[in-house]
């Protein structure tokens, strides 16, 4: 992809994410709730209000879908990164546990040898 194409993609994704976050806010929910009652206040403007409502729906639906996809991609990347970190931590922990088991086995062996030595020494007296 060309540098200009990449920049355009970045701008488009930035706008889609910001718009999705704004459309997903409670403040915009309140605004649209109030807008829904506007025809009660201005009954003669109902046709215009309906036109603008339809226009907003026509461009916001695809925009929200794109923004949701981009946010989902980012979430998926974070999950994958977290999974990789956990996998590395697990491998390190497994190696440490194996080392600790070797140390424990060596200490058990040394303890057994000490017991045998003590038994031998007490029998010689």
C-alpha positions as a printed NumPy array, in Angstrom:
array([[  0.   ,   0.   ,   0.   ],
       [  1.308,   3.448,  -0.835],
       [  2.212,   5.985,   1.828],
       [ -0.755,   8.171,   0.854],
       [ -3.094,   5.164,   0.92 ],
       [ -1.814,   4.243,   4.389],
       [ -2.356,   7.804,   5.641],
       [ -5.893,   7.862,   4.234],
       [ -6.573,   4.513,   5.932],
       [ -5.273,   5.88 ,   9.252],
       [ -7.447,   9.011,   8.981],
       [-10.514,   6.95 ,   8.053],
       [ -9.959,   4.562,  10.946],
       [ -9.366,   7.438,  13.365],
       [-12.638,   9.098,  12.326],
       [-14.541,   5.806,  12.46 ],
       [-13.292,   5.009,  15.972],
       [-13.929,   8.508,  17.333],
       [-17.404,   8.649,  15.779],
       [-18.234,   5.18 ,  17.131],
       [-17.152,   6.218,  20.621],
       [-19.182,   9.433,  20.387],
       [-22.261,   7.616,  19.05 ],
       [-21.872,   5.092,  21.866],
       [-21.926,   7.764,  24.56 ],
       [-24.832,   8.451,  26.855],
       [-24.681,  12.157,  25.971],
       [-25.576,  11.433,  22.371],
       [-28.279,   9.068,  23.583],
       [-29.799,  11.948,  25.561],
       [-29.53 ,  14.288,  22.574],
       [-31.305,  11.831,  20.258],
       [-33.92 ,  11.149,  22.939],
       [-34.714,  14.855,  23.115],
       [-34.55 ,  15.111,  19.304],
       [-37.219,  12.39 ,  19.145],
       [-39.624,  14.72 ,  20.968],
       [-38.84 ,  17.729,  18.76 ],
       [-41.923,  17.142,  16.525],
       [-44.114,  17.619,  19.598],
       [-42.618,  21.068,  20.083],
       [-42.452,  21.976,  16.374],
       [-45.136,  19.891,  14.613],
       [-44.732,  21.775,  11.324],
       [-41.03 ,  20.762,  11.188],
       [-41.797,  17.052,  11.45 ],
       [-40.953,  16.357,   7.787],
       [-37.597,  18.101,   8.05 ],
       [-36.807,  16.422,  11.364],
       [-37.68 ,  13.025,   9.887],
       [-35.464,  13.757,   6.864],
       [-32.492,  14.599,   9.087],
       [-33.165,  11.585,  11.281],
       [-33.112,   9.288,   8.227],
       [-29.961,  10.963,   6.909],
       [-28.176,  10.418,  10.22 ],
       [-29.214,   6.765,  10.201],
       [-28.038,   6.244,   6.618],
       [-24.48 ,   7.406,   7.227],
       [-24.122,   6.401,  10.863],
       [-24.926,   2.706,  10.467],
       [-21.995,   1.898,   8.139],
       [-19.77 ,   4.238,  10.155],
       [-20.625,   2.426,  13.385],
       [-20.007,  -0.946,  11.762],
       [-16.553,   0.127,  10.573],
       [-15.694,   1.663,  13.942],
       [-16.852,  -1.457,  15.759],
       [-14.724,  -3.632,  13.48 ],
       [-11.664,  -1.47 ,  14.095],
       [-12.212,  -1.476,  17.86 ],
       [-12.715,  -5.242,  17.716],
       [ -9.438,  -5.633,  15.836],
       [ -7.624,  -3.607,  18.493],
       [ -9.226,  -5.676,  21.253],
       [ -8.268,  -8.887,  19.488],
       [ -4.656,  -7.668,  19.168],
       [ -4.528,  -6.84 ,  22.901],
       [ -5.925, -10.289,  23.714],
       [ -3.344, -11.964,  21.481],
       [ -0.525,  -9.942,  23.079],
       [ -1.793, -10.874,  26.549],
       [ -1.982, -14.53 ,  25.521],
       [  1.616, -14.433,  24.289],
       [  2.778, -12.831,  27.556],
       [  0.955, -15.451,  29.602],
       [  2.441, -18.206,  27.456],
       [  5.956, -16.849,  28.09 ],
       [  5.238, -16.506,  31.827],
       [  3.934, -20.068,  31.906],
       [  7.036, -21.374,  30.13 ],
       [  9.27 , -19.494,  32.587],
       [  7.251, -20.736,  35.559],
       [  7.38 , -24.3  ,  34.259],
       [ 11.166, -24.055,  33.92 ],
       [ 11.459, -22.637,  37.45 ],
       [  9.26 , -25.412,  38.833],
       [ 11.407, -28.023,  37.091],
       [ 14.539, -26.448,  38.608],
       [ 12.935, -26.378,  42.064],
       [ 11.973, -30.051,  41.712],
       [ 15.571, -30.904,  40.825],
       [ 16.796, -28.989,  43.88 ],
       [ 14.202, -30.729,  46.075],
       [ 15.199, -34.146,  44.716],
       [ 18.868, -33.365,  45.336],
       [ 18.07 , -32.267,  48.899],
       [ 16.015, -35.414,  49.498],
       [ 18.957, -37.462,  48.215],
       [ 21.369, -35.576,  50.491],
       [ 19.009, -36.038,  53.446],
       [ 18.809, -39.761,  52.742],
       [ 22.598, -39.947,  52.551],
       [ 22.889, -38.047,  55.858],
       [ 20.411, -40.435,  57.511],
       [ 22.42 , -43.398,  56.255],
       [ 25.656, -41.808,  57.503],
       [ 24.108, -41.116,  60.926],
       [ 22.83 , -44.688,  61.091],
       [ 26.283, -46.018,  60.172],
       [ 28.013, -43.782,  62.714],
       [ 25.597, -44.712,  65.52 ],
       [ 26.035, -48.405,  64.76 ],
       [ 29.844, -48.087,  64.936],
       [ 29.781, -46.704,  68.48 ]])
